[in-house]
Amino acid sequence: MKVACQKWLSYVAGPTSRVVLSVVEKAPLKVMSTLALAASCALAGVAFAQDDFAAFDRSMATFDPGGKYLTKPIERALPGLSINGTITHWSDYLVHDDEDIGFRDRDYRGLQMQTLVEIGASYRFSPNLELTSINHLMYDSVYDVDGGDGLYAKRVDDSYYKYNTFDRIARELYVSYRTSKLDVVLGKQQIAWGKMDGQFIDAINSMDFRESVQLEAADYEVRRLPMWMANLTYFFDDVSLNVLWIPDFEANVNPAYGSAWQSPLLPPGDENARNNDALLNNRSNAAGDRVLQTKRPDWKHPSDHQIAARLDIASGALTWGLVYYYAWERDASPFVTGRFTDGSGDLLIITPEHERLHHFGATSDYAWVAKNVPLIGTLPMVFRAEALYTKDANFVDYRNLAAVRSGGSGNGISEHDTLRAALAFEFAFPSKISVIFQPSFYYTFDWHEGLGVGYGGAIGDEWNFAPVFFISRPVQRTRDRLMLSATITPYLSGSNKDYQGTKTKLMASYEISPFINGSLIYTDYHGGDDDGLFGQFHQYDNIGVELQYEF
């Protein structure tokens, strides 16, 4: 067909000399004929392209080498064993020039080039008893490929670019016994109590926050840090009681010096930090103080264990629950415990320590369907609410710290109660349009100028208000395989600051096959002052690509 089109075009146009001689009398006809035939050939080309794509689409529909050559043969050989896996790759690249921002030597463009392999295996001993193992292998090549001087975190902690320890590789390992009335799960696991975009009552496990403000709720499943615990749930008729006994402890993983998302507000500059081994290994801080070994909970001491309980009650379309968690702070507080003098003057001795916290939470869900809505018809809706009140969270008190440096008394830390809460309104409009509006609120009690950040409290101010707006819709021409979505999060605060910037995320996701999905993501940070939560990252707009294969 392509050859035929080429010959017909040559025939209609004719030799160059003939076209020149008869241009006046034949040009209109030839132009029209040429355009018509070109259009026909273009349509034919599209048809061939569609045929090629259809053939490719059919081949991808059954492309599952992991299932064909790994999981299915093993499952056939070992009845009772179930294996599944996921290979996910994330690549994020800055759209701004590689220039220094604040204290950061940002001579790199890649934020991550991370590949994560998850292998899960479950063996069912009986209808009620099962052993589950979930393992992670991760490698982030951005530290090797990009080559920027500003990316040096892996010199201090290998886990920033690869998982090579038992704790990281053996992500979850537990045995479960389940009946209609009782669930017992013993081992290393993660607990997801919250359903909101953001962590409100989702407070059991610590988190890997290496991506800072870039971290999305969709990634919590792979960013939580599982702990060894006993997890018991008893089901009454309309009531369930979940009790956790947690002898284990994990601290949060935060962006470190030399990582892509380290705050540009944090001194010293990378030109000094990268060669300061004491700073990189947490034996000193930016002021030159001496930092002692962090005091952590010890699983061998029963008094250091954590305990949590959740009570849920269902009444028709309404469910509500209460939460209590006797926990440890996820981030150690830097207590001032002494002084010393060296050639640079009088300095402080800092002892980081995790302190006890009491969390009190509440949650509620209500689902209903509104009928005969003008211009819409039937509109399914869900209302959610979550709140967590934390008692005596520790905050770095820079005002007191300045007094201590001048010879005054104190330890540089003050305790404040905090509250974080959110409402979510979810709507399922016609044409499969989903809309979520989630106003989120954070508050620090007895706040004063000079406070740092504490668990559950506002960031850089007395209160924060973040009204999250999300909308998504599938493209029907692709049989709903292409999904477009947008998430907009402005960050308001008071009484010190008014506006800390807005984060906007635009995403197009495509279901390549039943096993493979791909996404193209654009994330924008704009507005607010340079010291705001999002404002400090206004030069960190980035484009991301995500590919995931499940088998």
N, C-alpha and C positions, 0 to 999 in steps of 0.2 A: 504493500500500500504506500509506504514511504517513497519507494522508487517510482511508482506510478505518479505520485504527486509531483515529484521533481521533474519527470518527463513532461507532464501536462503544463507545468509552469513554463518550461523552456519552449514548448510549442506555441503557447499563447503569446509569449513575449516575442518570439522569433529572433533571428539574428539581429545584431545591433544595426547594421546598415539598412535592413529592411524597415526597422522601426523608425529610423531617422527619415527615410524617404516618405513614409506614409503616416507621419506623426499626426498630421492634422485630421485626416479622415478616419484613422483607426485608433487613435489614442484613447478616446472615451470608452470605446468598446473593450479595448485591451485592458485598460485600467480596471473597469468593472469586472471583466472576466477574471483578471488576475486576483483582485480582491476577493471575489466569490470563491475562487478555487483555493486561495490561501486560507480563507476562513474554513473551508471544508477540510483542508489538510490539517489546520490547527485543531479542529474538532476531532479529527481522526487521531492526531497525536495525543490529545487529551484522553481519548478513548483507550489508546494503547497504554498511556500512563496509568489510567484507572485500572486497566487489566493487570498491569505489572504490580500496582499497589495491592490489588485484590489478591493476587497470587502470594505476594509477600505477607499480606495480612493473614491469609490462610495458613501459611507456614509458621508464622509467629504464634498462631492460636494454639498450636500443639508443641511449641518450643519449651521444653521443660527438662533439660539434661539432668538437673539435680534430682528431680523426681524419678526420671527414667533409670538413671544409672546408680543412684545412691539410696534414696529413701525407700522406693518400692521394692528393690531386690532385698534390702535388709529386713523390711517389714514382712516380706514373704518368708524369709528364712527364720525369723524370730517372731512367731505369733505373740501378740500382747505388747510388742514394742511399736511405738509410734514416733516417727522422726519428721521434723520440719526445719526449715531454715530460711534465712533472709540475707541477701547481700545488698547493702545500701551504700551508695556513693553520693557525697555532698561536695560540691565545689562552689565557693563564693569568691567573687573578685570585686575589688573596689573599682568604681567608675571614676573616682577622682585621681589626680596625679599623686605619685608616691612622694609626698612631701612631709616634713616634720609637723606634727600636731601637738602643741603643748610640750610636755616632757617626753613624748614618744618620738623615737627615730623611725618614722614610718616610711622606710625605703622599700616597702614591699607592696604588692598589689593583691596577692592571694591571702584570703582570710582563713580558708581551710580547703584541703583537698583530701577529705577523709573517707576511707572505705571501712565499713563495719560489716563483719560477717557474724551472724547469729545462728547457732545450731542448737535446736531444742530436741530433747528426747524424753519420752515418757514410757514407763513400763508399768502395765496394769497387772498386779498380782491377783486381784479379784475384782468383782464389780465395785467394791468400795475402797480398795487400797491401791495407791499408785505412787510411783517414784518419778520425780521430774527433775531434769537437769537442763539449764539454759546457759550456754557458753558464748562469750564474745571474743572476737579477734578484731583488733582495730589498728589501722596504720594511717597516719596523717602525713602525706608526702609534702605538704606545704613547707615544712621546715627544711626539706632537702632540695625541693625543686625551685622554690622562689629565690633562695639564697640571700635574702635581705639581712643586713646587720641587726635590724630591729627584731628579728625572730630568733631568740636564743633560749627560750624556756626549756627546751629539751635537754640542755646541759645540766639542769638542776633536777628535773623530774621526767623520766622516760615516759610516764603515762600521758604526757601531753601530746606525744606523737605515736605511741604504740602501747598495747597492753601486753605485758610480759610477766605478770605476777599472778599467783593463784587467785587473789582477791578480785582482780579485774577480769580474768579469763572465766573463772567459775562464777558467773554472775548470779545465778539462782540455783539452789540445790535443796530440794525439800521432799518430804514424804507426806502424802495427804490421805486422810480417811474421811469419807463423806457418806452420810446417810440423809434421810429426809428431814431429820431433826437436828443433826449435829455435823459440823465440819471441824476437823482438826488438821492443821497444817503445821508441820515442824521442820525447821531448817532455815536456810538463807533465802529471803524473799523480799518483795516490795509490796507496800500497801498503798493503794490509791483511794483515799476516802473522798477527795474532792472531785467535782465535775466542772469547775469553772476554768475560764481562760486566765490563768494565774493561780497561785497557791494560796488558798484561804484555810480550809480545814485539811488540805493535803499537806500534813505536817509531820507524818510519821518518819519518812525517809529523808535523809540529806540529799543534796543535789549536786551534780556536776555543772557548775555555772561558768565553765570556761568561755562560753559564748556571750556572757553578760546579757545586754539588752537584746541581742539577736536570738536568744533562746526562745523557742515557741512551745506552747502547750502541747502541740502534736508530738514533740520530741521528749516529753517527760518520761515516757515509758522506757526509753533507752538512756536517759540521763539521771534517773533516780539511782541512789547508791543502796543496794539491798543490804539487809542486816540479818543476822541469825536471831531467830525468835520462835516463840510458840504462839500460834494464831488459832483461837477457838471461837466458833460462832454457834450459838444455839438458837433454833428457830421455834418460836411459839406460833400460835395461829396467825396473829397480825403483828407480831413483835419479834424482833431479832436482837440478840445481844452478842456483840463482838468484843472479845477481850484479848489483849496482846501483852505478852511478857517478853521483854527484849533485853537480854544480857549484853548484847553487842552494842557498839557505837561506831558511827562514821561521821567525820566532819565534812562540811561542804568543801568542794573543790572550786576555788575562785581563780579568776584570771591572774596569772603571775607575771612578774617582770619578764619581758621577752616573748610574751604571747600576743596574738593578734588583737585581742580585745581588752588588754590592760588599759585602764582609764588614762587618758592624756592629762588628767589633773593630778596624778600621783607622782610626787617627786621621789628620787632625783631623776634627772634626765638619763636616757638610755646610754649615753656616752660614758657616764659614770657607773650606772647600775650594772652594765654587762661585765665589768671587770671587778665588781665588789662581791667577792665570794661570801663574805659574812652576811651581806644584805640578801643575796640570792638564796642562801641556806637558812634564812630567818634567825641568824645570830645577832643581827643588828637591824636598825631601821634607818629611815632617811635622815633622821637627826643625829645619827651616830651613837644612839643609846645601845646598851648591851641587852640583848634579848636572851633570856634563859629558855630552857626546854619547856615546851608546852605541857601543862598538867591536863591529862586526859582521864576520862572514866576508865576503870579497870573491870573487866568482866569477871575477874576472880573475886571481886568484892560484891556481895549481894546488894549492899546499900547503893551501889552505882548502877544498878539495873534500871531500865525504863519500863513504865507500865502505862497502858492506854486502854480505854473502853469506849464503846460506841453503842448507843441504844437507838434503834429505828422502829417507828410505829407507822403502819399503813392503815389508812381509812379511806377506802374508795380511791378516787383519783389523787388524793393527798397523801404524801409521805413526809414525815418529819423526824428529826433525830437530834440527839445530844451527844457531845463528844467531850472526853477528858483525856489529857495526856500529861503524865509526869515525866518530863523529858530533860535532856541536856541541850544547852545552846549549841547550835551547829557551827558557829564561828567563835573561836576563843577570844576572850576580852583581854586587852593588854594592860594588866594591873601594874602600877608603879609600886615596886617593893623595895627600892633602895636607891643609893646614889654612889657615884664614884667620880674621880677626877683624873683626867689624862692631859696630854699636851694641848688638846683643843679646848679644855675648860671643864666645867662641871656638867656631868651627864647623868642620866637615869638608868636604873636597872629595871627592866620590864619582865614580868612573868606572865605569859599568856595562859589563861585558864578558862575552861568550860564551866559554866555555872548552871545550876538547876533552874528550870522553868516550869510553871504551871499553865497549861493551855486549857481554856474552856471554850467549847464551840457549839454551834447550832447549825442545822441545815434543814431545808424544806424543798419539796418538789410538788408542783401541782400541774396536771395536764388536763386540758379540756379542748373541745371543738366548738368554735363559734359558727353558727349557721346563718344563712341569709345575710351575709355581710355585703353591703352595696359594692358593686363592681367586682367583687371577689367570689362570693358564694360561700363555700365552706372553708374555714380557716382553722387548722389545728394549731394549738399554742401550748407552750410549756413555760411555767414560771418557776425559777429557782432562786434560792437565797442561801448564802453561806456567810458565817461570821466566826471569827476567832479572837477571843480576848486573852492576852498573855500577861501574866503577873510578873513584875520585877525583871523586865528585860534590861540587859546592860547596854549602855551607850558610852562611847568615848566622849568625855566632857572636856573639850579643848579649852574652855575657860578655866576650869580647875587645873588642867594640865599646865597651862601657862603660869598659874600661881605656884604650882609645885616646882616648876623649873626656876622660879624666882626665890625659892626657899620656903614656900608655904607648905601647909599640910594637905593631905589628900592622896588618892590613888589614881586620879585621872579618869575615874569611872563613876557614872551615876545611874541609878535604877529608875526605870519608868515603865508604867503599864502601857500596853499598846492595844490597838483594835484595828483589825482589817476585816472588811465586809464587802459583799458584792450582791447585787441583784442581777438576774439574767432573764430577758424576755426573748423567747425563741418562737419564730413564726415560720410556718410552711405554706408559702403562697403558691398559687397555680403556676404551672410551667416549671415545677420543681425548684422554685426560687426559695432559698433559705435565708432568713435574716435573723441576726442575734444582736440585741442591744444590751450591753452589760456595764452599767455604772459601778465602778469600784472605788472604795474609800479606805484610806489609811490614816490613822490618827495616833499621835504620841501624847500621852497625858503629861501635864506639868512641863511642857516643852519650854526651853529657853535658848537664846542665841548661843551658838558654840557647840551644840550637840552634834555628834556624828550620826552613824546609822546603827539601829538596834533591831532585834527580831520583831517583825510584824509592824513596825512603826513607819511613819512617813519618812521620805528621803529628802534631806536637806531643808526640812520645814516642819511646822506643827502638824499640818494635814496635807494630804494629796488626794486629788480626785481624778480618776482616769475613766472616762466614758468610752468603752470599747464598742466599736461598730463593725459588724461582719456581715457580708453578703456574698452568696455564691449562687451560680446557676450553670447547669449543664447546657451544652450546645446540642440541640436536637438533631441537627444535620449530621452529627457524628454519632448518632444513636447514644447520646449522653456519655460518650467516652471522653470528650473534652469538657473539663470543668474549669470555669473561670471564677475567681474569688478575689475579694479585697477585704483587708482589715485595717482600720484606722484607729489609732490610739493617741489622743491628745493627753498631755499630762499637766494638770493644773495644780496649784498649791498655794498655801498661805500660812501664816500671815507675813512671812518674810519675802517669798517669791510669789509671782503671780502665774508664771507659765514656764514650764521646763521643756517645751518642745513637743513635737508630734512624730510618731512612728507610723509609717504607711507601708503596708505589704500588699503587693499585687502578685497573684499567682495564676498560672495556667497549667493544669495537670491533665495528662492524657493517658488513658488506659491502652497501652500498646498491645497487650494481650491479657488473658486471665492471670498471667504470672508476672508480667512486667508493667511497671508504671514509670512515667517520667514527668518531671515538673520543671518549669522555668519560673524563677522567682525574682522579683525586684523589690528591694527594701530601701526605703528612703527615711532619713532623719533630718528634720528641719525645724526651724523656729526655736525660741527660747534663748537664754544666755548661754555663754560657753561653759558655765559651771552647772547647767541643768542636767537632769537625768538623760534626756535625749539630745539636748543642745550641745553637749560636749562631743557628741558623735556626728555633728552635722557634715563632716567631711568623710563619713564612713558609708555613704550610700553604696550599695553593692548589688550585683546580679549573681544569682545562684542557679545551679543546675542540680537536680536530684534525680537519681535513677535507682529503682528498687526492683529486685527480682526475688520472688517468693517461691519456694518449692517445698 
